[in-house]
């Protein structure tokens, strides 16, 4: 029962964090829910765990817009990277998520990134023979890796199978799996060879309409929209 309660609290914290990423103030600055302050940095807790779950997207506005991150947000992000290193037997998606966070830290705060990771990519062989359904699911989990001009083995795997990712996007929409659809849609905005009949923009609009009440869906849709048009995140 306690574990279930903790899981519920963490899910709420992740949604609050995602909402802060996509909810700019009238002046253009994003809400600072991602920066719980010095107490949370020292004591850990839900704030750090929520950043770890959201991954590199916790600092997405700074990455996409090139604006300096809020120092408190950056401190929490750095502490999360340090506090949750992946285990040796961690799943590939966990390894890649941590790698993406470390890469973001190296980009935004190089001095503090020393010692967090050596920059070596994890393997992506598990995607080589993955079915299109599994591929789409895995890419949706790793949506924070879908960034313009950023190369990785995961991005190359996605680039090699645009039709499969498009099929996965359609399947996710039909299954009303809005989070997977939004993550797959974000990848599709970067891929070459996506079938024109897919109607990606209309599809993303529909995903936002149906699932946009979920901040995790809204985050991915807004990221995809920025990747397509340069619209603010």
C-alpha positions as CSV (number, residue, x, y, z in Angstrom):
1,X,0.0,0.0,0.0
2,X,2.9,2.4,0.9
3,X,4.6,1.5,-2.4
4,X,1.4,2.2,-4.3
5,X,1.0,5.6,-2.6
6,X,4.6,6.5,-3.4
7,X,4.1,5.5,-7.0
8,X,1.0,7.7,-7.2
9,X,2.9,10.7,-5.7
10,X,5.7,10.2,-8.1
11,X,3.4,10.1,-11.1
12,X,1.8,13.3,-9.9
13,X,5.3,14.9,-9.5
14,X,6.3,13.9,-13.0
15,X,3.1,15.4,-14.4
16,X,3.6,18.6,-12.5
17,X,7.2,18.8,-13.8
18,X,6.1,18.1,-17.4
19,X,3.4,20.8,-17.0
20,X,6.0,23.3,-15.9
21,X,8.1,22.6,-19.0
22,X,5.2,23.5,-21.3
23,X,3.6,26.3,-19.3
24,X,5.3,29.6,-20.0
25,X,4.4,32.7,-18.0
26,X,3.1,35.7,-19.9
27,X,6.6,37.1,-20.1
28,X,7.8,34.0,-21.9
29,X,9.6,32.4,-18.9
30,X,8.6,28.9,-18.0
31,X,7.2,28.0,-14.6
32,X,9.7,26.9,-12.1
33,X,8.0,23.9,-10.7
34,X,11.1,22.0,-11.8
35,X,13.2,23.8,-9.3
36,X,12.1,22.8,-5.8
37,X,15.0,24.6,-4.2
38,X,18.0,23.8,-2.0
39,X,16.1,21.5,0.5
40,X,15.0,19.1,-2.3
41,X,18.5,19.2,-3.8
42,X,20.1,18.1,-0.4
43,X,17.4,15.7,0.7
44,X,16.5,14.1,-2.6
45,X,13.0,12.8,-2.7
46,X,10.2,13.1,-5.3
47,X,11.7,16.1,-7.0
48,X,14.8,14.3,-8.0
49,X,13.0,11.1,-8.9
50,X,10.5,13.1,-11.1
51,X,13.4,14.7,-13.0
52,X,14.9,11.3,-13.5
53,X,11.6,9.9,-14.9
54,X,11.1,12.9,-17.3
55,X,14.8,12.6,-18.2
56,X,16.5,15.1,-20.5
57,X,13.2,16.8,-21.3
58,X,13.2,18.4,-17.9
59,X,15.5,21.0,-19.5
60,X,13.9,20.9,-23.0
61,X,13.2,24.6,-23.3
62,X,16.9,25.4,-22.7
63,X,18.0,22.8,-25.2
64,X,15.7,23.8,-28.0
65,X,15.7,27.5,-27.5
66,X,19.3,28.0,-26.5
67,X,18.4,30.0,-23.4
68,X,20.4,29.6,-20.2
69,X,18.6,27.3,-17.8
70,X,17.5,28.5,-14.4
71,X,20.3,27.8,-11.9
72,X,18.0,26.0,-9.5
73,X,16.6,23.8,-12.2
74,X,20.1,23.0,-13.4
75,X,21.2,22.1,-9.9
76,X,18.2,19.7,-9.4
77,X,18.9,18.2,-12.8
78,X,22.6,17.6,-12.0
79,X,21.7,16.1,-8.7
80,X,19.3,13.8,-10.3
81,X,21.9,12.6,-12.8
82,X,24.3,11.9,-9.9
83,X,21.7,10.3,-7.7
84,X,20.3,7.8,-10.1
85,X,23.1,6.1,-12.1
86,X,21.9,3.1,-14.0
87,X,22.7,-0.4,-12.7
88,X,24.9,-2.7,-14.7
89,X,21.8,-4.8,-15.6
90,X,19.6,-1.8,-16.4
91,X,17.3,-2.0,-19.4
92,X,18.6,-0.3,-22.6
93,X,16.0,2.4,-22.3
94,X,17.3,3.3,-18.8
95,X,20.9,3.4,-20.0
96,X,19.9,5.6,-22.9
97,X,17.8,7.9,-20.8
98,X,20.7,8.4,-18.4
99,X,23.1,9.0,-21.3
100,X,20.7,11.6,-22.7
101,X,20.6,13.4,-19.4
102,X,24.4,13.4,-19.1
103,X,24.7,14.7,-22.6
104,X,22.3,17.5,-21.8
105,X,24.3,18.3,-18.7
106,X,27.5,18.4,-20.7
107,X,25.9,20.9,-23.1
108,X,24.4,23.2,-20.6
109,X,26.9,23.0,-17.7
110,X,30.1,21.4,-18.9
111,X,32.2,21.9,-15.6
112,X,29.6,20.1,-13.5
113,X,29.3,17.2,-16.0
114,X,32.8,16.0,-15.3
115,X,32.7,12.5,-13.9
116,X,28.9,11.9,-14.5
117,X,29.5,9.9,-17.7
118,X,32.3,9.6,-20.3
119,X,30.0,10.2,-23.2
120,X,30.2,6.7,-24.6
121,X,26.8,5.6,-26.1
122,X,25.1,2.5,-24.9
123,X,24.4,-0.2,-27.5
124,X,21.3,0.0,-29.6
125,X,21.5,-3.5,-31.1
126,X,18.2,-4.5,-29.5
127,X,16.4,-2.2,-32.0
128,X,17.9,-3.8,-35.1
129,X,15.4,-6.7,-35.2
130,X,12.6,-5.2,-33.2
131,X,9.1,-5.4,-34.7
132,X,7.6,-2.1,-35.7
133,X,5.4,-2.2,-32.7
134,X,8.3,-2.7,-30.3
135,X,10.4,-0.1,-32.1
136,X,7.7,2.5,-31.8
137,X,7.2,1.8,-28.1
138,X,10.9,2.0,-27.4
139,X,11.3,5.2,-29.4
140,X,8.3,6.8,-27.6
141,X,10.0,6.0,-24.3
142,X,13.2,7.6,-25.6
143,X,11.5,10.6,-27.1
144,X,13.9,13.0,-25.3
145,X,16.6,11.8,-27.8
146,X,14.6,13.2,-30.7
147,X,16.4,16.5,-31.1
148,X,17.4,18.4,-34.3
149,X,20.9,17.7,-35.4
150,X,21.7,15.3,-32.6
151,X,23.1,12.0,-33.7
152,X,22.9,8.7,-31.8
153,X,22.5,5.0,-32.5
154,X,18.9,5.3,-31.5
155,X,18.3,8.2,-33.9
156,X,20.0,6.3,-36.6
157,X,17.8,3.2,-36.0
158,X,14.7,5.5,-36.2
159,X,15.9,7.1,-39.4
160,X,16.3,3.7,-41.0
161,X,12.7,2.8,-40.4
162,X,10.4,5.8,-41.0
163,X,7.6,3.7,-42.4
164,X,7.6,1.4,-39.4
165,X,7.5,4.4,-37.0
166,X,4.6,5.9,-39.0
167,X,2.8,2.6,-38.7
168,X,3.4,2.6,-35.0
169,X,2.1,6.2,-34.7
170,X,-1.2,5.2,-36.5
171,X,-1.5,2.1,-34.3
172,X,-1.0,4.2,-31.1
173,X,-3.7,6.7,-32.2
174,X,-6.1,3.9,-32.9
175,X,-5.4,2.3,-29.5
176,X,-5.8,5.7,-27.9
177,X,-2.3,5.5,-26.5
178,X,-1.8,9.2,-26.6
179,X,1.6,9.2,-24.9
180,X,3.1,6.7,-27.3
181,X,1.5,8.5,-30.2
182,X,2.9,11.8,-29.1
183,X,6.4,10.4,-28.6
184,X,6.4,8.6,-32.0
185,X,5.1,11.8,-33.6
186,X,8.0,13.7,-32.2
187,X,10.4,11.3,-33.8
188,X,8.5,11.5,-37.1
189,X,9.1,15.2,-37.4
190,X,12.8,14.5,-37.7
191,X,12.7,11.5,-40.0
192,X,13.2,11.5,-43.8
193,X,11.0,9.3,-45.9
194,X,7.8,9.5,-43.7
195,X,4.8,8.7,-46.0
196,X,3.1,11.9,-47.1
197,X,-0.3,10.1,-46.7
198,X,0.3,9.9,-42.9
199,X,-0.9,13.5,-42.4
200,X,1.4,14.0,-39.4
201,X,0.4,17.6,-38.6
202,X,-3.2,16.7,-38.5
203,X,-2.4,13.6,-36.5
204,X,-0.5,15.5,-33.9
205,X,-3.3,18.0,-33.7
206,X,-5.7,15.2,-33.0
207,X,-3.4,13.6,-30.4
208,X,-3.2,17.0,-28.6
209,X,-7.0,17.4,-28.8
210,X,-7.7,13.9,-27.3
211,X,-4.8,13.6,-24.9
212,X,-3.6,17.1,-24.3
213,X,-5.0,17.1,-20.8
214,X,-2.1,14.9,-19.9
215,X,1.1,17.1,-19.5
216,X,3.3,14.3,-20.7
217,X,1.3,14.2,-24.0
218,X,1.3,18.0,-24.3
219,X,5.1,18.1,-23.8
220,X,5.8,15.7,-26.6
221,X,3.3,17.4,-29.0
222,X,4.7,20.8,-28.3
223,X,8.2,19.5,-28.8
224,X,7.2,18.0,-32.1
225,X,5.5,21.2,-33.1
226,X,8.7,23.1,-32.4
227,X,10.8,20.7,-34.4
228,X,8.4,21.2,-37.3
229,X,7.8,24.9,-37.2
230,X,10.0,26.5,-34.5
231,X,7.0,27.2,-32.3
232,X,7.9,27.8,-28.6
233,X,7.9,24.9,-26.3
